[in-house]
Amino acid sequence: MAKDEAPDLSTLPGRVRYARTLRGLSTRELGASAGLSHATISSLENDASGDGVRVGTVRELARVLEVRPEWLAFGLGPRPRSD
């Protein structure tokens, strides 16, 4: 996905990218706050499926991104909006 394209909110990688940019975080900042490497965040955002992401990782990303884990993992519930 090109940087100027809208993320695909039907996928975990797209929702992670959407929430991260909504919060104004770089991949490095998100990784540091979630206890993950920049490479892990970058790889996750560029993986078309998001398969294989651990539940604990999704929960920690959701906490840092201030979104519901069910939205981040499955797209369930309201989409986060900028304030």
C-alpha positions in Angstrom: 0.0 0.0 0.0 1.3 3.4 -0.9 1.6 5.9 2.0 -1.1 8.2 0.6 -3.7 5.4 0.1 -6.4 4.9 2.6 -5.9 1.8 4.7 -8.1 -1.2 4.1 -10.2 -1.3 7.3 -11.4 -4.8 6.5 -8.0 -6.1 7.6 -6.0 -6.1 10.8 -3.0 -4.5 9.2 -5.2 -1.7 7.7 -6.9 -1.1 11.1 -3.5 -0.9 12.8 -2.2 1.6 10.3 -5.4 3.7 10.5 -5.4 3.8 14.3 -1.7 4.6 14.4 -1.9 7.5 11.9 -5.1 8.7 13.7 -3.0 8.9 16.9 -0.1 10.6 15.1 2.4 7.9 15.9 5.2 6.6 13.8 5.8 2.9 13.5 8.8 3.4 15.8 6.8 5.2 18.4 4.0 2.6 18.3 6.5 -0.2 18.6 8.3 1.4 21.6 5.1 2.1 23.4 3.8 -1.5 22.8 7.1 -3.2 23.6 7.5 -4.3 19.9 10.2 -3.5 17.4 9.7 -1.0 14.5 10.3 -4.0 12.2 7.4 -5.9 13.8 5.0 -3.0 13.4 6.1 -2.4 9.8 5.8 -6.1 9.0 2.4 -6.3 10.5 1.1 -3.2 8.6 2.4 -4.6 5.3 1.1 -8.1 5.7 -2.1 -8.4 3.6 -3.8 -10.8 6.0 -2.5 -10.1 9.6 -2.6 -13.8 10.3 -0.5 -15.1 13.1 -0.7 -12.0 15.3 -0.9 -13.1 19.0 -3.9 -12.1 21.1 -1.6 -10.4 23.6 -0.1 -8.3 20.8 -3.5 -7.2 19.6 -4.5 -6.3 23.2 -1.3 -4.3 23.7 -1.6 -2.5 20.4 -5.2 -1.7 21.2 -4.2 -0.2 24.6 -1.6 2.0 23.1 -3.8 3.0 20.1 -6.7 3.7 22.5 -9.1 1.5 20.5 -11.2 -1.6 21.5 -9.4 -4.9 21.0 -12.4 -6.3 19.1 -12.3 -3.5 16.6 -8.6 -3.8 16.1 -8.7 -7.6 15.7 -12.0 -8.0 13.8 -13.4 -4.6 12.9 -16.3 -5.0 15.3 -17.8 -2.0 16.9 -17.5 1.7 16.1 -14.4 2.9 14.2 -12.3 5.3 16.2 -12.4 8.9 15.0 -10.1 11.8 15.5 -11.2 14.3 18.1 
